[in-house]
Protein backbone atom coordinates (compact mmCIF):
# COMPACT_ATOMS: atom_id res chain seq x y z
CA UNK A 1 0.00 0.00 0.00
CA UNK A 2 2.75 2.43 0.99
CA UNK A 3 4.74 1.53 -2.09
CA UNK A 4 1.84 2.23 -4.48
CA UNK A 5 1.08 5.49 -2.67
CA UNK A 6 4.74 6.51 -3.02
CA UNK A 7 4.75 5.77 -6.77
CA UNK A 8 1.48 7.60 -7.29
CA UNK A 9 2.79 10.72 -5.53
CA UNK A 10 6.10 10.47 -7.43
CA UNK A 11 4.23 10.24 -10.74
CA UNK A 12 2.08 13.25 -9.84
CA UNK A 13 5.09 15.29 -8.76
CA UNK A 14 7.07 14.46 -11.91
CA UNK A 15 4.09 15.56 -14.03
CA UNK A 16 4.05 18.90 -12.24
CA UNK A 17 7.78 19.39 -12.72
CA UNK A 18 7.65 18.49 -16.41
CA UNK A 19 4.87 21.01 -17.08
CA UNK A 20 6.97 24.06 -16.24
CA UNK A 21 7.18 25.25 -19.88
CA UNK A 22 8.44 28.81 -19.80
CA UNK A 23 7.22 29.36 -16.25
CA UNK A 24 4.46 31.71 -17.36
CA UNK A 25 1.62 30.34 -15.23
CA UNK A 26 1.97 32.69 -12.28
CA UNK A 27 2.83 35.66 -14.52
CA UNK A 28 -0.35 35.04 -16.53
CA UNK A 29 -2.51 34.91 -13.40
CA UNK A 30 -0.95 38.05 -11.96
CA UNK A 31 -1.34 39.95 -15.25
CA UNK A 32 -4.99 38.93 -15.60
CA UNK A 33 -5.66 40.21 -12.09
CA UNK A 34 -3.80 43.47 -12.75
CA UNK A 35 -5.62 44.00 -16.07
CA UNK A 36 -8.90 43.92 -14.18
CA UNK A 37 -7.71 47.10 -12.42
CA UNK A 38 -7.03 49.16 -15.55
CA UNK A 39 -9.60 51.15 -17.53
CA UNK A 40 -9.74 52.63 -20.98
CA UNK A 41 -8.66 56.25 -20.93
CA UNK A 42 -5.80 55.72 -18.47
CA UNK A 43 -2.40 57.17 -19.34
CA UNK A 44 0.65 55.02 -20.06
CA UNK A 45 2.09 56.09 -16.71
CA UNK A 46 -1.03 54.99 -14.80
CA UNK A 47 -1.08 51.62 -16.56
CA UNK A 48 2.64 51.18 -15.94
CA UNK A 49 2.12 51.77 -12.21
CA UNK A 50 -0.29 48.82 -12.17
CA UNK A 51 1.12 46.46 -14.82
CA UNK A 52 4.85 47.27 -14.66
CA UNK A 53 7.06 46.34 -17.63
CA UNK A 54 5.47 44.62 -20.63
CA UNK A 55 6.87 41.38 -21.95
CA UNK A 56 7.12 42.92 -25.45
CA UNK A 57 6.39 46.40 -26.74
CA UNK A 58 5.78 47.67 -30.26
CA UNK A 59 5.05 50.99 -31.93
CA UNK A 60 2.83 51.61 -34.94
CA UNK A 61 2.90 55.01 -36.60
CA UNK A 62 -0.06 55.92 -38.78
CA UNK A 63 -0.85 59.20 -40.48
CA UNK A 64 -3.36 60.19 -37.77
CA UNK A 65 -1.53 59.06 -34.61
CA UNK A 66 1.22 57.08 -32.97
CA UNK A 67 0.24 53.86 -31.23
CA UNK A 68 2.23 52.10 -28.52
CA UNK A 69 1.35 48.46 -27.98
CA UNK A 70 2.38 46.65 -24.81
CA UNK A 71 2.06 42.86 -24.74
CA UNK A 72 1.53 41.03 -21.44
CA UNK A 73 1.45 37.29 -20.76
CA UNK A 74 -2.13 36.26 -19.99
CA UNK A 75 -2.14 32.60 -20.97
CA UNK A 76 0.21 29.89 -19.79
CA UNK A 77 2.52 28.20 -22.21
CA UNK A 78 1.76 24.70 -23.42
CA UNK A 79 3.74 21.68 -22.36
CA UNK A 80 7.06 21.74 -24.18
CA UNK A 81 6.53 25.22 -25.63
CA UNK A 82 9.93 26.89 -25.85
CA UNK A 83 8.96 30.40 -26.96
CA UNK A 84 6.07 32.80 -26.49
CA UNK A 85 3.41 32.81 -29.17
CA UNK A 86 0.76 35.47 -29.84
CA UNK A 87 -1.97 33.43 -28.16
CA UNK A 88 -0.01 33.66 -24.88
CA UNK A 89 -0.09 37.46 -24.92
CA UNK A 90 -2.68 40.23 -24.67
CA UNK A 91 -1.92 43.61 -26.24
CA UNK A 92 -2.74 46.93 -24.57
CA UNK A 93 -3.00 49.69 -27.19
CA UNK A 94 -2.21 53.32 -26.42
CA UNK A 95 -2.99 56.18 -28.81
CA UNK A 96 -0.87 59.23 -28.12
CA UNK A 97 -0.21 58.00 -24.57
CA UNK A 98 -3.82 57.07 -23.64
CA UNK A 99 -5.14 53.50 -23.36
CA UNK A 100 -7.72 53.10 -26.14
CA UNK A 101 -8.11 49.32 -26.45
CA UNK A 102 -6.92 45.89 -25.42
CA UNK A 103 -6.96 42.63 -27.32
CA UNK A 104 -6.30 41.46 -30.84
CA UNK A 105 -9.42 42.91 -32.55
CA UNK A 106 -8.14 46.46 -32.36
CA UNK A 107 -4.51 45.40 -32.83
CA UNK A 108 -5.29 43.51 -36.05
CA UNK A 109 -7.23 46.51 -37.40
CA UNK A 110 -4.23 48.76 -36.70
CA UNK A 111 -1.87 46.38 -38.50
CA UNK A 112 -4.24 46.25 -41.51
CA UNK A 113 -4.50 50.05 -41.56
CA UNK A 114 -0.70 50.30 -41.39
CA UNK A 115 -0.35 47.96 -44.39
CA UNK A 116 -2.93 49.98 -46.34
CA UNK A 117 -1.06 53.21 -45.67
CA UNK A 118 2.24 51.71 -46.75
CA UNK A 119 0.70 50.39 -49.96
CA UNK A 120 -1.10 53.65 -50.76
CA UNK A 121 2.00 55.85 -50.45
CA UNK A 122 3.05 57.34 -53.79
CA UNK A 123 6.14 55.91 -55.43
CA UNK A 124 9.33 57.89 -54.86
CA UNK A 125 10.85 59.39 -57.98
CA UNK A 126 14.06 57.59 -58.86
CA UNK A 127 15.61 60.81 -60.16
CA UNK A 128 15.73 62.28 -56.65
CA UNK A 129 17.58 59.29 -55.18
CA UNK A 130 20.60 57.45 -56.53
CA UNK A 131 19.89 53.94 -57.75
CA UNK A 132 20.69 51.25 -55.26
CA UNK A 133 20.54 47.53 -55.78
CA UNK A 134 17.78 45.76 -53.86
CA UNK A 135 18.87 44.10 -50.62
CA UNK A 136 19.62 40.38 -50.88
CA UNK A 137 16.69 38.13 -50.05
CA UNK A 138 17.10 36.00 -46.98
CA UNK A 139 15.97 32.42 -47.20
CA UNK A 140 13.71 31.36 -44.35
CA UNK A 141 13.81 27.83 -42.99
CA UNK A 142 10.76 25.74 -43.79
CA UNK A 143 8.01 25.77 -41.14
CA UNK A 144 6.38 22.61 -39.80
CA UNK A 145 3.54 21.34 -41.96
CA UNK A 146 0.39 23.47 -41.69
CA UNK A 147 2.20 26.48 -40.29
CA UNK A 148 3.20 29.29 -42.59
CA UNK A 149 4.97 32.19 -40.98
CA UNK A 150 3.84 35.73 -41.55
CA UNK A 151 5.70 38.86 -40.51
CA UNK A 152 7.72 38.36 -37.31
CA UNK A 153 6.79 40.75 -34.53
CA UNK A 154 9.73 41.60 -32.26
CA UNK A 155 10.51 38.06 -31.17
CA UNK A 156 7.02 36.62 -31.67
CA UNK A 157 6.58 33.93 -34.32
CA UNK A 158 3.12 34.35 -35.90
CA UNK A 159 1.65 31.37 -37.72
CA UNK A 160 -1.68 30.59 -39.38
CA UNK A 161 -2.42 28.33 -36.42
CA UNK A 162 -2.02 31.30 -34.04
CA UNK A 163 -4.39 33.42 -36.12
CA UNK A 164 -6.94 30.59 -36.10
CA UNK A 165 -6.65 30.31 -32.29
CA UNK A 166 -7.18 34.04 -31.89
CA UNK A 167 -10.24 33.95 -34.15
CA UNK A 168 -11.67 30.94 -32.28
CA UNK A 169 -11.21 32.70 -28.94
CA UNK A 170 -12.97 35.77 -30.28
CA UNK A 171 -15.86 33.63 -31.53
CA UNK A 172 -16.17 31.87 -28.18
CA UNK A 173 -15.90 35.13 -26.21
CA UNK A 174 -12.91 34.04 -24.13
CA UNK A 175 -12.34 37.64 -23.17
CA UNK A 176 -11.29 38.63 -19.67
CA UNK A 177 -12.87 42.06 -19.83
Phi and psi in degrees as a GROMACS rama.xvg file:
@    title "Ramachandran Plot"
@    xaxis  label "Phi"
@    yaxis  label "Psi"
@TYPE xy
-63.5775  -38.6561  UNK-2
-63.8927  -44.4764  UNK-3
-67.6264  -35.7207  UNK-4
-65.4109  -40.2754  UNK-5
-62.1346  -46.8301  UNK-6
-66.0458  -37.1124  UNK-7
-64.998  -43.5888  UNK-8
-68.9525  -35.8823  UNK-9
-64.6603  -42.4182  UNK-10
-63.3289  -43.8175  UNK-11
-63.124  -45.1927  UNK-12
-64.5235  -41.5556  UNK-13
-66.0031  -33.9283  UNK-14
-64.2296  -39.3675  UNK-15
-67.1241  -40.3844  UNK-16
-69.221  -35.4218  UNK-17
-73.9933  -18.837  UNK-18
-94.3545  26.3757  UNK-19
-71.0464  -32.6194  UNK-20
53.6202  -128.137  UNK-21
-94.9058  6.18206  UNK-22
70.0735  38.4165  UNK-23
-98.4189  -2.65354  UNK-24
-57.9587  -52.6676  UNK-25
-70.0843  -36.1943  UNK-26
-62.6949  -40.1872  UNK-27
-63.2768  -45.2916  UNK-28
-64.1248  -42.72  UNK-29
-63.6969  -44.4793  UNK-30
-65.901  -36.8135  UNK-31
-62.8555  -44.0963  UNK-32
-62.0004  -45.9584  UNK-33
-65.1471  -36.3969  UNK-34
-65.1728  -24.1787  UNK-35
-70.1184  -15.1325  UNK-36
-94.8028  -7.82697  UNK-37
-99.8673  153.724  UNK-38
-130.828  152.298  UNK-39
-60.991  143.57  UNK-40
97.1516  -9.30959  UNK-41
-73.5346  152.733  UNK-42
-80.2912  165.23  UNK-43
-59.0163  -38.6358  UNK-44
-64.0507  -43.0984  UNK-45
-63.987  -42.5414  UNK-46
-65.9743  -40.0333  UNK-47
-61.9487  -37.8444  UNK-48
-60.6096  -32.0361  UNK-49
-88.5322  -50.0805  UNK-50
-87.7248  -24.9465  UNK-51
68.6601  -152.851  UNK-52
-73.2398  136.123  UNK-53
-74.6143  157.96  UNK-54
-66.8426  -42.4595  UNK-55
-141.843  145.118  UNK-56
-130.572  154.6  UNK-57
-146.435  156.21  UNK-58
-130.962  133.803  UNK-59
-121.799  123.359  UNK-60
-106.959  120.964  UNK-61
-114.946  171.702  UNK-62
-64.1603  -29.9671  UNK-63
-91.8201  -21.976  UNK-64
-168.051  171.155  UNK-65
-111.133  130.003  UNK-66
-114.028  131.528  UNK-67
-106.423  131.506  UNK-68
-119.276  124.922  UNK-69
-111.116  128.1  UNK-70
-105.102  129.884  UNK-71
-121.232  145.294  UNK-72
-70.6539  124.733  UNK-73
-131.516  -1.2467  UNK-74
-135.616  139.49  UNK-75
-69.8349  155.937  UNK-76
-78.6861  153.322  UNK-77
-77.7228  162.168  UNK-78
-58.5517  124.349  UNK-79
82.9361  0.260728  UNK-80
-72.5749  126.726  UNK-81
-104.815  -6.56592  UNK-82
-146.648  156.856  UNK-83
-72.3757  141.516  UNK-84
-118.314  162.352  UNK-85
-55.3308  -34.7845  UNK-86
-70.4555  -9.62783  UNK-87
-86.9715  -11.1228  UNK-88
-117.88  154.119  UNK-89
-124.465  125.974  UNK-90
-85.9427  141.94  UNK-91
-110.329  126.827  UNK-92
-110.754  125.208  UNK-93
-112.144  132.889  UNK-94
-110.917  117.413  UNK-95
50.9557  40.6791  UNK-96
87.1279  5.1279  UNK-97
-121.353  133.107  UNK-98
-66.0161  117.66  UNK-99
-112.278  -19.9726  UNK-100
-165.956  165.943  UNK-101
-144.737  145.958  UNK-102
105.193  171.029  UNK-103
-81.514  -18.9191  UNK-104
-57.3864  -56.1834  UNK-105
-66.7616  -41.3526  UNK-106
-60.1679  -46.4166  UNK-107
-64.3342  -36.2517  UNK-108
-65.1909  -39.4728  UNK-109
-62.2785  -45.3876  UNK-110
-61.8097  -40.7406  UNK-111
-64.7114  -42.1615  UNK-112
-64.4164  -37.9689  UNK-113
-63.1922  -42.9444  UNK-114
-64.2724  -41.0093  UNK-115
-60.7439  -43.7647  UNK-116
-64.6805  -39.1588  UNK-117
-65.5664  -41.6339  UNK-118
-71.235  -29.8263  UNK-119
-87.4071  -3.80279  UNK-120
-68.2532  139.452  UNK-121
-66.5494  150.231  UNK-122
-67.7708  142.354  UNK-123
-80.9171  134.916  UNK-124
-64.9898  131.172  UNK-125
-72.1165  -20.1485  UNK-126
-70.7704  -25.4603  UNK-127
-82.8155  -18.3577  UNK-128
-123.541  143.357  UNK-129
-67.3025  148.314  UNK-130
-69.3384  136.122  UNK-131
-129.789  141.9  UNK-132
-67.9451  149.334  UNK-133
-65.268  150.326  UNK-134
-65.1921  150.143  UNK-135
-64.6211  143.383  UNK-136
-81.5229  135.153  UNK-137
-92.2969  134.795  UNK-138
-84.4886  131.562  UNK-139
-96.2854  142.639  UNK-140
-66.949  149.564  UNK-141
-65.4051  140.096  UNK-142
-84.8154  160.72  UNK-143
-59.062  154.588  UNK-144
-55.4386  135.054  UNK-145
86.8067  -2.39711  UNK-146
-123.728  113.538  UNK-147
-110.258  131.471  UNK-148
-81.8363  138.678  UNK-149
-104.391  -160.851  UNK-150
-59.6983  130.541  UNK-151
-72.3741  142.96  UNK-152
-118.643  91.0988  UNK-153
41.8275  59.936  UNK-154
91.0688  -2.54113  UNK-155
-101.831  132.34  UNK-156
-98.4007  109.969  UNK-157
-90.2513  133.097  UNK-158
-130.613  167.414  UNK-159
-60.4107  -34.52  UNK-160
-63.1725  -38.9083  UNK-161
-64.1568  -44.0544  UNK-162
-62.1571  -40.1181  UNK-163
-63.7865  -40.9821  UNK-164
-62.8544  -42.5211  UNK-165
-62.4065  -45.2605  UNK-166
-63.8457  -39.8631  UNK-167
-63.8555  -40.7088  UNK-168
-64.7087  -38.28  UNK-169
-66.5387  -38.9961  UNK-170
-65.6411  -36.6774  UNK-171
-89.0157  1.57539  UNK-172
57.1866  44.4792  UNK-173
-83.4894  64.0908  UNK-174
-114.043  134.75  UNK-175
-82.8774  -3.84429  UNK-176
